[in-house]
């Protein structure tokens, strides 16, 4: 099924009988673990900042007895910035639609039998549609906090976009795959001189620019490969996807090596050496890499020897794994790219909200009346504060 654009009426929002089951998962693990849409910090500027500081490298002093005080040394603080991005949704439902919760859609051909079972569980269409819009916003926020690319425009011709944790983590970024950048796209074809890809290769897009029809972080399959062009399909050997024109596409061809504990240990050690993972350490991954983590530790130490279940962080269910660098939570999150594991110092993260005077942060308000319908908008501005980027890390290009 698909959504509709515009006002909801009795013609485009039919009612049905029986219990209602949601098809789309609506959990937001990262956002929920760091405060959700109701907890975090506030700002009075679209651009907010925090500070970091370091100490000089330690050494053994060689100070003479009776010596004068040495030359003064002071530490310089650094500032880190991010922006609040706007989330805005509109809901519009006709008066008639709101009044007809008992009018059901029936079959369009014989035998025209009415459905048995419970009545329509949605008795207030406007409230229900507003709840769905709010869930969609929360999913957008969670996705952006992982994958967001920073944009702080100089005028109102471009939208502000918050920097996500994957984009922010540059010091501890490890790519096990082959990165291919500078790709252009048009119609159903990607162009890159001597790209080196073959039919059947799995790839994960890391940037799509203005291209449509494809999503960053998902696995696609190369088809119709030539020396300087290729196409992508959603399934191996499938039909090529139609994409929009873009001059800024990049991807990773993941490696084929099975993930081992030594790979994770090397990755985590690099972050620990840079001072990270001291505040609620988390390994976050999608379903593919979660299985790889479990299999790696089971192969090395025996099934269940080091991975425990039933823990929670910030109300989010996590497994835990004992490593050389402490006990880590393992968080499942659908919005992490399929080829990636992200190590997070969770205690350094929080959402930051722009507080709208007299309204608060995320809020619902009615819009001006223009006809026989109720219209409301949901509005909020939010960005991610992530502490020191050196305290987090991203392991990419893993086998998918």
N, C-alpha and C positions, 0 to 999 in steps of 0.2 A: 504494500500500500504506500501511498505518498501523501504528503501534506497538501494544503491548498494555499493559495495566495489571495489575500484580501479578506473580505467579510465572511464570517461563517453564517450560513443560512440552513434552512431545512433541506435544501437541495444538495448542498455539498458537504454537510455534516450529518449523515443519517444516523439514527439510533438503532441499537440492536439489543437483544435480550442477553441476560446471563452475566456471569462473572467476567471482569475485565482483567486481562493479563497484558503487561507491558512487554513489547518485543525488544526495545532498545535498552541495554544496560545504562543505568543512570548514576552508578557510583562514581565518586570523585576522590580517590584515595589520597592523593597529595594535598589537594585543597582541604579535605576534611581533617587530615592529620595536623595541619598547621593553623587551623582556626575557622575554616569554612567562610561563608559569606557574612558571618556576624562577628567574627573575632579577628584581631590583628591590630595593626597600627593605623593612624590617620595622618593625613597631610592637608595642608592648605595651599598646595601648589600641584600642578599637573606633573612637574618634575620633582622627584624627591631624592634624597641622598642619605648615605650613611658613611661611616669612616672605617678605615683599617689602619693598623700600625704594626711595625715589626721591631725586632731587636737586632743589634749587631751580632755577628757570628761569635760564639764564645771562643776564648783562647786562654792560655795560662799566662797570668800577668808576670811581668819582670820589672817590678818597681823597686828602686834603690831605697835603702834606709835614709830617712831624712829628706827625701826628694820633695821638690815643690809639686803642687797639684798639677796633674797633667792638663793638656789642652781639653777644653770642654767638648763634649759630644752630645748632641741632642737628636732625638728621633723625629723625623718628619712624618706627619699623618697624611694618608691619602684618602681621597673621597671617591665613592662609587655612586653612580646614578642610575635610576630607572624611571619609567613613566607610568602613570595610570592610564590604562586604555579604557575606552568607553564601551559599555555593553548596554544595548537598547533594543527592546522588543515591543511590538504592538500587538494587542489582541482586540479583535472586533467581532461582535456577535449580535445578530439581529434580535429585535424584541420577539419576533415570532419563534425563532429558534430557542430562545430561553424559556418560552412558554410551553413548548411541545416535548417535554421529556418523556411523555407517554406515547408518542407517535413513533411507530417502529417501521423500519424498512423491511419489506417483504420480498419474497422471490418474484422474479420477473416472468416466470412461466409456470404452467400447471405442475403440481397440484395446488399451489397457493396455500400451503398449510402454515399456520402460525407456529412460531417456535415455542417449545416448552421451556420451563425454567424460570429463573429469577427475572425481575424487572430490570430496567436500565439502571445500572449503578451510578450513572452520572445524572444527578438531579439538578445541578447548577452548572450549566455549560460554560458560563463566563469564568467562574472560579476554576473549573477544571482546566480550561484552556490556559488560564493564567499560570496555574501550577506547572503545566507542561513547558511553558515559555521560561519559567524560572529554572526548571531542571536543565533546559537547553543552555541557558546562560552559565550555570554552574559547570556544565561539561566544557563549554568554551573556555572558561577560566582555567579549569584543570589542564586542558590541552595547551593553552597559552603558557602556563607556568612551567611546562616542560619544554615546549617547542617554539615559543614566541621569539620573533626576530625584532630587535630594537629599532624603533623609528620614533624620532622626536622632531617633527616637522617645524619649519620656520613660518608656515602660514596654514590656513585652513583648507588647503587643497589636498592635503594628505592626512590620513588618520594616525593618531598616536598608537604605538604598539609596544607592549611591555616586553622586556627581554626575559626569555625563559631560561631555566637552569641548564639545559643542554647547550644552548648557545653561549651562556655565560662561562661555562667550564672549559677554559682554554689551556690552563697550565697542565692539568691531568687528563688530557684527551689522548686516547690511544685508539688507533684504527688498525684492526687486523685485516681488513679487506683492501680492495683497490679502489681508490677514489678517482672518479672521472668528472671533470668540471668543464665549463665552457661549452655546454651542449645547447643547441637551439632546437625549437620544436615548431611544427606547423602541420595542420590537418591531422595526420596520424603518424607522422615521421619525425624522428629525432636525428639531428645531424651533428657529427663530431668527427673530425679528420682522424683516421687511424684509431678508432675507439677501442678495438681489440676485443669486442664482445661477439659471442656466437649464439646461434639459436639455442634456446633452452636454458641459457644462463639466467640465474636469479639475480635481481638487482633491487636495491632499496633507494628510493629517491630521497635526497637530502635537501634539495631546493627545487621549486617548480616555477618560480617567477610568476608570470601571467598565464601559464598553462592551466587549462581546465581538464577535468575528466580523470586526473590522477591526484594522489594524495601522498604527501610526505610520510615516510616511515613504514609504508606498506610494501609487501613483496610483489614484484611484477616479473614477468618472464619475457626474455628477448625473443622476438620473431622477426622474420624477413630481414635478417642481418646482411648488410653489404659492407664494403671496405670503410665507407664514411657515413653510413646511415643505418638505422635500425628502427624497429617498432617495438611496442610493449603490449603485452596481453595480460589479462587478469589470471589466466590459467596457462599451464604449459601447453604450447601449441595452439592456443586459442586465437580468437579474432583480435586484430589490432584495435587498440583503444583510440578513439578520436580525441585529440587534444587541441588546446588553443595555442596560439602563436606566443612564443616566449624566447627571449635571448639569454635567459639566466637559469638553465636547468643543470643540476648536478646529481650524481648518484654514487652509490657504493656497490661494488660487486663483492659480496661477502666471501670470506675464506671458507674452505671446506673442512677445516680441522675441527675435531670434536673438542668442546670446551673441557678443560681440566682444571683441577684446583690450583695448579701452579700458575695458570694464566690469571686466575682471580687473585692469588696471593701477590703476584707481581704488580697487578693493577692497584690493589688496595695498599700495598707497601709504598708505592709512589705517592699516594695521597697522604698516608700517615707521615712519611718523611717530610712532606710540605706542611705538616701541622694540622691536618684535617682528621675527621672522623672521631673527634673527642666528645661530641654532643649528639647523642642518639643516632648512632651510625645505622644506615639503611642501605641495603642493596635493592634497588627498584628495577623491575623488569616486566615485560609483557609475558604472555603465556609461553611462547617459544623459549625464551631465555630462562624463565622460571624452571621449566623442565630440565634445561641444560645444567642449571646450577644444582638442582637436586640430584641429577644423574652423576655429575662430577664428584660430589661429595660421597654419594653412595658407592661409586666405583672405588674411591680412594680409601674410605673408612668403613664401609658396610652400611646397608640401608638402615636409616634411623639412628645411626651412631652419633651424629652431630646435629642433625636438623630436628627441631622440635616444633610442635604445632600448638595453637591455642593462645598465643600471646596477642597483645594489641598495643598500638602506639597512637595516641590521640584518638582513641575510639575506633581505629582502623585495624582489622585483623591482619596479623603478620605471622609468618613462621620465623624461627630464629636459627642461626647457624653459628657454630663456634669456630672461629678462625684464629690464626696466629696473632691477630691484632684486635682480639676481643670478640664479643658476641654481637652479631649483626642481625637486625630484622630484615626479612625478605618481604618486600611489598609488591603485590601484583597491581599493575596499572596498565589499562588498555591503551593509554595515550603515549606510551614510550615506543619509539621505533622498534620494528621487529628484530633488527640486528644489534640492539643496544642493551647494555646494562649500565645503570647510573648509580654511583655511590654517593650518598647524600649525608651530610652532617645536618640532620633534620632540625636540630635545635637552633640553627642559624637562619631558618626560613620563617617568614611570616607575610601574610597579605597586607597591603597598605591601601587604604581607601581614601578617596577624596570626599570629604564631608560637605554635602550640599546644604547651605543654610536653610533651616526650617524644614528639611526633608530627611536628612540623615545620609546613609550610604546607599545600599540597594533598597529601592522603594517602588511601590506601585502607586500610580495616580491616575484619575480619570482625565480623559482628553475632552476638548470642547465638543459640544453636541452639534452634529451636522445633519442628523436624520434619525430614523427609527432603529437605532442600534446603540449599544453601549461599547465604548472604546476606552481602553486603558493602555498605559505604557509602563513598562518596567525599565528602570534606569539605574545605572551605577557606574562608577569609575574605580578601577582597581589595578594595582601593579604588584610585582613580586620583589621583596627584599630578600636577598640570599646570602648576606654576610660576606665572607671572604671566598671568592671563587676558587682559590687554591685549596679549600677545604672540601671540595666536591670533585667528582671525576666522572668521565664518560668513557666506556669501553665499547667501541663500535666495530662494525664489519664482521660480527660473529656469524657463525653458520646459521642459516635459516632453513 
